[in-house]
Amino acid sequence: MDWLQVIVLAVVQGFTEFLPVSSSAHLILVPALTTWQDQGLAFDVALHMGSLLAVVTYFRREIFTMLQSSFKVLRGQGIDGEARLALGVALATLPVCIVGLIFRDVIEQHMRSTLIIGVALIGFGLLLGYADWTRKGTRDEYQLRGRDIALIGCAQALALIPGTSRSGITITAALMVGMSRAAAARFSFLLSIPVTVLAGGMEIITLSRQAAPIEWSTLLTGTALAGVSAYLCIHFFLAFIARLGMQPFVLYRIVLGVWLLWLFYG
């Protein structure tokens, strides 16, 4: 890969990973709309590690208190709100893990087409718009009930469909159960941590079985750029949605989806 491709892909990954616009769709579309070759598994892993570092750094205090409270529970010292939140994140991760293990090959081989991406961008974008327009909840991530966590977790499994957006579908579900916009986004970002760790672990195992040489300078640059971009995205997204909501992202998804369908199938 040349350095322009490295920079573009890293910045695209970083900024779209936590926006409700589907990072996987954009990473599929960049080589589809250019003459660039596919970036390869190793670079994909590097970009996701950059995003993971960003969200862990941004929420480091919350993560520390959640882990601290979880260890207190294991020592029999009672459960508090932080421990319940950690349990909620863990339980909401189970559906996507199960579905991913069962249907991984099917998704990789048959669902990465521009048709599916375009339809998913439009369809799930409209669902996000409906949830944001009609649901004016005020609950935060510490007030989630078991059925709320189950719904958000099942919704997250739909993000395995390219074009859905993991953050978009989990925020949609969170809004539907009565969470505020900011709380829905925060819970979605926390959910990204175990999912990225597990998915990245599987990709690293696959990568370790390949004999291709590793371009460390490219991977480290991609990780750093994706991490900085993702951190800035989280910061500004949380400030942005409190004032303007999800509608600009809904409009973007619809326009992009319609353009893709027209471009490839019109």
Protein Blocks (a to p, Z undefined) as FASTA:
>chain_A
ZZklmmmmmmmmmmmmmpcnbjmlmmmmmmmmmmbdcebjklmmmmmmmmmmmmmmmmmm
mmmmmmmmmmmmmnonopafklmmmmmmmmmmmmmmmmmmmmmmmmmmmmmcfklmmmmm
mmmmmmmmmmmmmmccfbdfklccfklmmmmmmmmmmmmpghklpmlmmmmmmmmnopaf
klmmmmmmmmmmmmmmmmmmmmmmmmmmpcbdcdfklmmmmmmmmmmmmmmmmmmmmmmm
mmnommlmmmmmmmmmmmmmmmmmZZ
